[in-house]
């Protein structure tokens, strides 16, 4: 198991597609199964020895409140920058290898184990197809290294899996991403541009239970499908 002990969680976005049903807080502050997405993510990270968790906020930053074990840094330009700009703010708080996660994810802690267990210094986690809609597809080369990312499958020569939004980043890759355009997306722009220079291993977890929260359909899927799977697995683990 990797000794990596730092993580950056990106949670600056406004979640405009959820505004009608979640008007008063960021997506990461939505509760599923009685726990906010951000609280669950910080807890799962801490349980795996990630001692330094940096949460990058922006939209309605005050809604997060203090979270034990988390350090908050605000991206004041969240409305005009992309996810790469928020990630660059987070990089001001970490040195060396770290995990990088999206803040609007509901996921099995096994996802972190998969990434941390990889020997490769740079890892992108992919799953089997979820059917959730708005997927980002992953293309790899013949050695399971990242080649492309796109929401349009036709733009890729082949599809290896679906992007989850959990990554392992080393210092050389972080330096490359720090130099990128803050208005860009750290995934489809930053990671894909970096891949020819810093090979990113793609780890496929075909049976992973997870989902992101972008719109009302995603919210229903998290509540009705993903959370019941996670709750059942957690109950089984407690009874083991």
N, C-alpha and C positions, 0 to 999 in steps of 0.2 A: 504494500500500500504506500502511496506517495506520502512524503512528509510535508507536502504543500500545506500552508496554513493561512492563506489570504484569499479573499474573494471580493469581487465587485458585482453588485446587483444594480441593474439599470431600471429605474422606476420614475423617470422624469416626464413621460408623455402624458398628454391630456385625455387620451381615450375617447376621442370625439364620437366614435360609433356607439359608445355606451352611455352617452350623456343623458339620453331620455330616461334611462332607468337607474343610472348611478350619477346623479347631477352634482353631488357634493364632495366627491373624493376621487383620488386616482385609482386606476384599475388594481394596483397592487394592494390597496386597502380594502378591497371587497373580501368578505368572509365566505368561505365555502366549508361546510361541515363544522361551523362554529369557530373557525380560526382564519384570520386574514391571510391572504396569499403571502404577503411579505413576512409576517410573523412565522408562518410555517417554514418558509425558505430559510430564514435566519436560524431557526431551531434545527433544521436538518443539517445545515452547514456546521453549526456548533457541535452537534452530536458526532460529527466526523472529524473533529479536531481543528476546524477552521476558526482560529481564534480572532482574526481580524477581518470583519465583514464590513465593507464600505457600501452604503446604499446611496446612489445618486438620485436626488429628487429634483423636481422642477415645478410642475403644475400642482398647486395646492400643497406645497411642501409641509405645511404645519399639520396636515391631516395624519401624517405618519406617527407623530408623537415619539417619545423615547421608546426604544426597543433594547432590551438588555442584550448586550453583546454586539450591537451595531453602531457604527459611526456614520453620521450623515454628512454629505457634502451636496450643496445645491448647485445646479447648473442654471445660472441666472438667465442664460440665453436659450432656455429649453424650447421656446416657441419658434425660434429661427434656426436652430441647429438640428442635426440628425442624431441618431444614436451614437455615431462616432464622436460627436462633440461631447455628449454626456460621458462616454467611456473615457475620453481624455481628461475630463474633470476627475474621474475616479482614479486615474493613474497618478494624479498628484498625491494620493494617499497611500500608495503601495509601492514596494520595491521588490523586484524579482518575480518568480513564478506565482500565478494566481488563477483562480477560477473566475470566469465571466458568465453571468447569468442574466436572463431577462426577468424582470420583476413581476410579470403578469402570468407566471406559470404555476400550475398545480401539477405536482409530479411525485412519483415514488422516490423515496430516498435512495433506492437502488440505482437511480440514474447517476447520482453523485459517486457511488461506489464504482460504477462502470468507468467513469472518466478518471477518477483518482487511481484506479487500478491499472490504467494503461501506462506502460513504460515510456511511451513517446512523450516528448516535452510539449508538443502542441496537439491538441485533440479537439475534434468537433463531434458532438453526440448526435446521432441520427436514429430515428425509429422507423418501424414499419408504417404503412399508410394509416392515418387515423380517420380519414373521411370527414374531418372537422370543417373543411373549407378554409380558403385563404392560406393554403399550405405553401411552404417554401421547400422546393425539391433540391436534393443534393446529387451532384455528379462527381464521380471519382475517376482517377486513372486506374491502371491495371494493378496498382499496389495499394489501393484503398487510401489514397491521398486526395485531398480536396482539389477538384478542378473547376467546378462551377456551382452556382446557386441561382435559382430562379423560381418565381411563382408560375411561370409558363413552361410546362414540361417540354413543349416543342422547341424551346431554345437550347435544350440540353441534348447531348448525344445519347445519354442513357441516364436512368434514375437509379441511384443506389439506395436512397431512403428519404425520409422527411426530416427537415431541420427541427431540432428540439429547442435550442436556445441555451444550451449549457456547454461551456468550452473550457479547455485548459490552455493557458497562454504562458509562454516563457518570455524572458527579458528581450531577446532579439525581435520577436514578433510584436511585443508591446511597443518597442521603439519605432518599428515600422508604422504601426497604427497611430501612434502619437503624432507622426508627421503628416497624416492625411487631412483631407478637407473636413472640418468640423460639421459641415452641412450634409455629409455623406452618411450612408448606413454602414455600420461596422461590419455587417455580414456580407451582403451582396456586393458592396463596394470594397471595404477594407480587407476582409479575409480572402476574397477571391483575388484581389490585386496582390496580396502578400504571398499567396500560395506558390507561385513559381520560384520565389526566393526563400521561403520558409515553409517547408512541407508540413501540411496539417493532416494528421492521421484522422480518418473518419471511423468512429466506433459505432457499429450498428447494433442496436438493442431492439430487435423486431417485436418483442412482446411488451414493450414498456407501456405502462399506464400513465398518461400525462395529457395535458391540454393547456392551451393558452387562452387568454381572455381578451378578445378584440371587439366582440359584438354580442348581441343578445342570443344568437344561436350558440355561440361558444359558451356563454353563461349556462344555458340549459344543458349543454353537453357536460360541462363540468359538474353540475349539480346532479344530473340524472344518470350519468354513465361513469365518469372518471372517479368522482368521490366515492360512490358505492364500492368500486373495485379497490380503491386504496384503503377504505375503512375495513373491508373484509380481510385484506392482507395484513393490516395492522393488528386486527383482533386475533387472527391466526398466529401471528408472531408472538403476541403476548401470551397466548395459551400454549405455545410450544414448550 
